[in-house]
Amino acid sequence: MVIARVNGYKILHIEYQAELQSVLEKMHLEQPNSEVKKRAIEQLIDGFLLLQQAKQYNIEISVDEIDQRLLEFTMNYDSEEEFQEYLSSHNIDLNKLREKIKNEFSIRNYVKTNFSPAVNIPNSQLEEVYLENKEAFVTQKMVKASHILIKGTDEESLLKVKKIRAMINSPEDFIREAESCSDCPSSCQCGDLGYFTRGKMVKDFEDLAFSLQINEISQPVKTQFGYHIIMVTDHRKSKTASFEEVKEALKKRLQQIDSELQLIRHLKELRANAEIEIYHELL
């Protein structure tokens, strides 16, 4: 069944279903809505238009490149049966998958060759963008904390964590107990959880951690994971990152945006000059 035509090429329902499934997976959805359907057919059309252009450039893709990508792809699956299930669910066989990989390489190389980002962006332009969007460079308040975890929320677990807490009178004591008694894999790092902002940990743990001073050791706190003893080892205040701190990252992002805008303009031009017909009632 044909669901769209692009410059005479027939986009079949089976192709559309495979693309639809891919979009669903990327968007973490179970059922397609109008946005998913639109994105799937638009991506198929854009892909075909770019592939047409790539073929005009005679971009060579080696068998070795395809084999390597296919190997990397199959390694994402735990077994041959799981890989075959993927092929079946996307209505493709191995030959079609190899062709799909070749087409993706062709499009990628075509885009990379013709829409490279601006090489140089003046510091004055970077600084202007930085100043106009300064609020985007504000870092959140953070704490660095270590913990001792005793799994379980029963009376036995509570008695065990209280006994451990009674043996801790200093950061050195905490480190010793974290290494020997904690049920968390972080015990290998003396209980170190690194830096985190609000919203990254369960609320009771987080509220207590953010209330502690550096090297202050908490009393046991209960969460769904068990009982924790927390020691905060550092604070980082909220601050606005300086221009020098973000300059390189900002430059890379603006270069990426420049490349994306070039490609969007190119696709609009290709679409304007293409014969496109979509049978929306079949989507």
VMD Tcl script that draws the C-alpha trace (Angstrom):
set ca {
  {0.00 0.00 0.00}
  {1.39 3.40 -1.02}
  {0.95 6.13 1.61}
  {2.99 8.92 -0.03}
  {4.83 9.80 -3.24}
  {7.99 11.92 -3.43}
  {9.30 12.79 -6.89}
  {7.75 9.61 -8.18}
  {9.13 7.42 -5.40}
  {6.47 5.42 -3.60}
  {6.69 5.37 0.18}
  {5.07 2.10 1.19}
  {3.01 1.46 4.29}
  {5.59 -1.08 5.48}
  {8.30 1.62 5.42}
  {6.03 4.00 7.27}
  {5.24 1.40 9.95}
  {8.95 0.78 10.55}
  {9.64 4.53 10.85}
  {6.58 4.95 13.08}
  {7.87 2.25 15.41}
  {11.27 3.94 15.55}
  {9.71 7.30 16.46}
  {7.57 5.66 19.15}
  {10.66 4.13 20.73}
  {12.57 7.42 20.69}
  {9.64 9.27 22.24}
  {9.00 6.46 24.76}
  {5.38 6.06 23.72}
  {3.23 2.98 23.31}
  {0.63 4.27 20.85}
  {1.04 6.75 17.98}
  {-0.68 10.14 18.16}
  {-0.99 12.76 15.42}
  {2.42 14.26 16.26}
  {4.15 10.87 16.05}
  {2.48 10.07 12.73}
  {3.44 13.45 11.29}
  {7.04 13.12 12.46}
  {7.35 9.64 10.97}
  {6.14 10.59 7.49}
  {8.08 13.88 7.49}
  {11.30 12.05 8.41}
  {10.74 9.56 5.59}
  {10.21 12.38 3.09}
  {13.26 14.34 4.30}
  {15.36 11.20 4.26}
  {14.40 10.37 0.69}
  {15.07 13.92 -0.53}
  {18.51 13.93 1.10}
  {19.27 10.46 -0.24}
  {18.41 11.65 -3.75}
  {20.91 14.47 -3.34}
  {23.54 12.17 -1.87}
  {23.25 9.82 -4.86}
  {23.95 12.70 -7.21}
  {27.25 13.22 -5.40}
  {28.16 9.53 -5.89}
  {29.22 9.17 -2.28}
  {30.93 5.80 -1.88}
  {30.15 3.68 1.18}
  {32.44 0.70 1.67}
  {31.26 -2.79 2.55}
  {33.55 -2.66 5.58}
  {31.75 0.42 6.91}
  {28.39 -1.29 6.54}
  {29.66 -4.51 8.15}
  {31.12 -2.60 11.09}
  {27.90 -0.65 11.70}
  {25.85 -3.84 11.39}
  {28.10 -5.54 13.96}
  {27.71 -2.60 16.36}
  {23.96 -2.71 15.83}
  {23.61 -6.44 16.52}
  {25.71 -6.12 19.70}
  {22.87 -4.07 21.22}
  {20.89 -7.31 21.48}
  {21.47 -10.10 24.00}
  {20.81 -12.91 21.57}
  {20.22 -13.75 17.91}
  {16.56 -14.39 18.75}
  {16.18 -10.88 20.17}
  {17.81 -9.40 17.06}
  {15.47 -11.37 14.81}
  {12.52 -10.13 16.84}
  {13.67 -6.56 16.13}
  {13.82 -7.27 12.38}
  {10.37 -8.84 12.47}
  {8.81 -5.99 14.48}
  {10.22 -3.43 12.03}
  {9.18 -5.44 8.96}
  {12.71 -5.70 7.53}
  {15.18 -8.45 6.77}
  {18.98 -8.40 6.95}
  {19.41 -7.19 3.36}
  {17.02 -4.30 3.92}
  {18.82 -3.44 7.14}
  {22.14 -3.32 5.28}
  {20.56 -1.09 2.63}
  {19.14 1.15 5.37}
  {22.59 1.45 6.96}
  {24.15 2.30 3.59}
  {21.54 4.99 2.98}
  {22.09 6.46 6.46}
  {25.84 6.65 5.80}
  {25.22 8.32 2.45}
  {22.93 10.95 3.96}
  {25.28 11.56 6.90}
  {28.30 12.04 4.63}
  {26.31 14.30 2.31}
  {25.19 16.49 5.23}
  {28.67 16.54 6.77}
  {30.25 17.55 3.45}
  {27.77 20.27 2.53}
  {26.57 21.72 5.82}
  {29.65 22.06 7.97}
  {29.30 24.62 10.77}
  {30.86 28.04 10.72}
  {34.57 27.65 11.45}
  {35.02 30.90 13.34}
  {32.53 32.67 15.54}
  {33.87 36.00 16.85}
  {34.22 36.39 20.60}
  {32.06 39.48 20.37}
  {29.16 37.38 19.02}
  {29.69 34.69 21.66}
  {29.72 37.30 24.41}
  {26.57 38.93 23.06}
  {24.73 35.58 23.16}
  {26.11 34.95 26.66}
  {24.89 38.31 27.98}
  {21.45 37.93 26.36}
  {20.99 34.48 27.94}
  {22.90 34.89 31.18}
  {20.14 33.23 33.22}
  {20.77 29.98 31.32}
  {24.27 29.81 32.80}
  {23.23 29.88 36.45}
  {24.34 26.72 38.24}
  {22.24 25.20 41.03}
  {23.35 24.87 44.61}
  {25.06 21.51 45.14}
  {26.32 19.36 47.98}
  {28.88 16.60 47.96}
  {27.91 13.84 50.35}
  {28.87 10.37 51.47}
  {26.54 7.91 53.14}
  {26.33 4.62 54.95}
  {23.32 2.54 53.91}
  {21.79 -0.24 55.93}
  {19.17 -1.96 53.81}
  {15.79 -2.75 55.27}
  {13.31 -0.69 57.25}
  {12.54 -3.15 60.04}
  {13.51 -2.94 63.71}
  {16.62 -5.03 63.20}
  {17.93 -2.63 60.53}
  {17.19 0.35 62.76}
  {19.09 -1.19 65.71}
  {22.05 -1.97 63.42}
  {22.28 1.57 62.04}
  {21.98 3.09 65.53}
  {24.84 0.89 66.72}
  {27.00 2.02 63.79}
  {26.14 5.68 64.39}
  {27.18 5.36 68.06}
  {30.65 4.31 66.89}
  {31.13 7.43 64.73}
  {32.61 10.54 66.30}
  {34.67 11.95 63.43}
  {34.93 11.94 59.62}
  {37.64 9.28 59.95}
  {35.25 7.05 61.91}
  {32.59 7.61 59.24}
  {34.96 6.58 56.44}
  {35.96 3.44 58.34}
  {32.35 2.37 58.90}
  {31.32 3.25 55.35}
  {34.00 0.97 53.94}
  {33.19 -1.95 56.23}
  {29.46 -1.73 56.99}
  {27.57 0.05 54.19}
  {25.23 -2.01 52.00}
  {25.65 0.46 49.12}
  {28.13 -0.16 46.26}
  {29.51 3.31 47.08}
  {31.25 1.68 50.06}
  {34.14 1.07 47.66}
  {34.53 4.88 47.53}
  {34.04 5.33 51.30}
  {30.35 6.03 50.66}
  {31.05 8.98 48.33}
  {28.02 9.91 46.19}
  {29.68 12.91 44.53}
  {27.98 16.26 43.97}
  {24.22 16.48 43.44}
  {21.56 19.16 43.16}
  {18.05 19.16 44.60}
  {15.76 16.76 42.79}
  {18.39 14.06 42.28}
  {17.89 12.13 45.52}
  {14.81 10.99 47.44}
  {13.32 13.91 49.38}
  {14.06 12.86 52.97}
  {17.69 12.08 52.11}
  {18.04 15.29 50.10}
  {16.47 17.58 52.72}
  {18.81 16.28 55.39}
  {21.92 16.44 53.17}
  {21.26 20.06 52.24}
  {20.82 21.00 55.91}
  {24.23 19.67 57.04}
  {27.44 21.63 57.38}
  {30.73 20.37 55.91}
  {31.97 17.28 57.83}
  {28.75 17.22 59.87}
  {27.44 13.68 60.33}
  {23.70 13.07 60.50}
  {21.62 10.81 62.66}
  {20.01 7.91 60.75}
  {17.34 8.85 58.21}
  {14.84 6.39 56.75}
  {14.00 6.12 53.03}
  {12.49 3.36 50.93}
  {16.04 2.02 50.44}
  {16.74 1.58 54.14}
  {18.50 3.69 56.78}
  {21.21 6.20 55.88}
  {23.87 8.04 57.82}
  {25.01 11.07 55.82}
  {28.18 13.13 55.93}
  {28.45 16.25 53.75}
  {31.98 16.91 52.51}
  {31.50 20.03 50.40}
  {29.05 22.76 49.36}
  {28.83 24.59 46.06}
  {26.73 27.74 46.01}
  {24.51 28.71 43.12}
  {26.42 31.01 40.77}
  {26.46 32.35 37.26}
  {29.18 30.70 35.20}
  {31.60 33.21 33.73}
  {31.89 33.83 30.00}
  {35.33 32.21 29.96}
  {33.94 29.07 31.62}
  {31.22 28.56 29.01}
  {32.83 30.12 25.93}
  {33.98 26.89 24.27}
  {30.74 25.01 24.97}
  {28.74 27.97 23.71}
  {30.84 28.14 20.55}
  {30.26 24.44 19.82}
  {26.51 24.83 20.39}
  {26.27 27.84 18.07}
  {28.25 25.96 15.43}
  {25.84 23.06 15.75}
  {22.84 25.40 15.44}
  {24.39 27.01 12.36}
  {24.79 23.59 10.72}
  {21.22 22.61 11.63}
  {19.80 25.85 10.22}
  {21.69 25.32 6.95}
  {20.17 21.85 6.69}
  {16.65 23.10 7.51}
  {16.91 25.77 4.79}
  {18.17 23.14 2.34}
  {15.29 20.79 3.12}
  {12.78 23.61 2.66}
  {14.28 24.30 -0.75}
  {14.21 20.62 -1.70}
  {10.58 20.35 -0.61}
  {9.62 23.48 -2.53}
  {10.99 21.93 -5.72}
  {9.69 18.42 -5.10}
  {6.44 16.73 -6.01}
  {5.08 15.45 -2.71}
  {1.75 13.78 -2.14}
  {0.74 12.33 1.24}
  {-2.34 10.15 1.67}
  {-3.13 11.30 5.20}
  {-6.17 9.06 5.54}
  {-3.83 6.03 5.37}
  {-1.48 7.15 8.14}
}
mol new
graphics top color blue
foreach p $ca { graphics top sphere $p radius 0.5 }
foreach p [lrange $ca 0 end-1] q [lrange $ca 1 end] { graphics top cylinder $p $q radius 0.2 }
display resetview
